[in-house]
Structures are given as structure tokens and as C-alpha cells.
């Protein structure tokens, strides 16, 4: 079994793990984070709240994120810092850039990493779900319905949110980047300064009718925000409209 360690394991700034706080105990605090907690939601960055049907991530649920867009995965996870506890974990993401994670707003002092859990990823997630608010996961292959259902029960008990890079059986919410454009490169020269994307969210229940938003992911300052004068923020789109993930390569 893999060993879990903080990315700051060797520093004096390491802090002990804190258990996930139940939704009923989240009455303290002010602003958006406290309001989300009282509704049983894990906060997200304000720009992403516009595209989520409840304005946050429902605790104890699984969210499927487009497998090729790590930026969207990190942006969704960044809101965990606003919750009481604020611990997160990354499982099966050996190529995760910690500098990028910090840039999107994750607190590296409260991030646990299990780079290569191999076939034991489900056991790793089960153990971590009782200790952190949010887990980012990339399974080592397709996930069968039965293990997905067992993990769903663990998440419901713990209140942990699972963000999966790729498809997940029974996911209540799916988000992906439908199209995107990088800025900053000239004719064979220059430096990337930001990316505009169209994010689509769809799923079950209140998310059965998809929603879309145009975002900077990120902008020139590394922030996630709505595109000025956005077209279609919160607009309903047909279910399945985000099925074609736009893959982009910069040479």
C-alpha cells in the first residue's frame, strides 16, 4: 500500500490531519463559504459557482471532470481552502504540477499526495475520505459499477467530495472544457498569458439541463474568473453538449 505524505512532509510547517467537518457543524464563518457549508456544499471559486447548479460541490458526491484538463480539476479543488479544515488529497496524479496547484489556490500545506497507488487506489480513497474534504483521483483504468457504488457509500458517510479525472459510473455531475483558446503567443514567439474556455456542467437532478460558462482558466494573473461580457453564463444547453472535449497543444 502507498504511504500518504504531505507535500511539505519535511518542513516545520506541517500540520496534523483534521477530520472532515460535518455539514451541520459548518455554521461558523462568514460569506460565501459559510453559506455553502450550511447548505451542505463545499465552496468553489466564484467563477465556477456560476456554472454549478447549486453554486458549490455537494458534499459526499462524486464529480466527473474531463480527463485531459488538469486546470479545471485544480480550479474545482481550490475552493476547499475556504472550508473549515481545508485538507485535500491527490491520488493517482503523478504528473500533477504543485506550482500549478498553488497557482490555482490550493494550500500545499494541506495537500496529501499518493502519486502511484496502483490497483489499491480504491482503498486509498476510502482511507483518505474520512480525513480530508476533497480528493482528486485518476483511477488506473476503467471503473466498474460495483467498486464505484462501494466508494459512493463511503463518501456519503464522510461528506468528502471526490473529483475524478475521467468518466465515473453514477457520477451526479460532469464538467468538461468544450472549447478553449490560449493567448499570448505571436508568430512563433511570445509567452502564454492566459486561456479562455467554455465549461459545461451536466448531470442528474438539478443538473439534468446542462449549464455553460465562459471563463479565464486562468487569466494573465493566474486567476480563474468569468470572461468580460460573457455569452451564455448560466445558459441552459442540451444534455450531452459537452461530450466533445477540445484537446489543444501548444508548440
Secondary structure as UniProt FT lines:
FT   STRAND          5..6
FT   TURN            7..10
FT   TURN            12..13
FT   HELIX           23..25
FT   TURN            26..27
FT   HELIX           31..38
FT   TURN            39..40
FT   STRAND          41..42
FT   HELIX           46..49
FT   TURN            50..51
FT   TURN            53..54
FT   STRAND          57..58
FT   TURN            59..60
FT   STRAND          62..65
FT   TURN            67..68
FT   HELIX           70..77
FT   HELIX           78..82
FT   STRAND          88..91
FT   TURN            94..95
FT   HELIX           98..104
FT   HELIX           108..110
FT   STRAND          111..114
FT   TURN            115..116
FT   HELIX           118..120
FT   HELIX           121..129
FT   TURN            130..131
FT   STRAND          134..137
FT   HELIX           145..158
FT   STRAND          161..165
FT   TURN            169..170
FT   STRAND          173..185
FT   STRAND          190..203
FT   HELIX           205..207
FT   STRAND          210..217
FT   TURN            220..221
FT   STRAND          224..226
FT   TURN            228..229
FT   TURN            233..234
FT   STRAND          235..237
FT   TURN            239..242
//
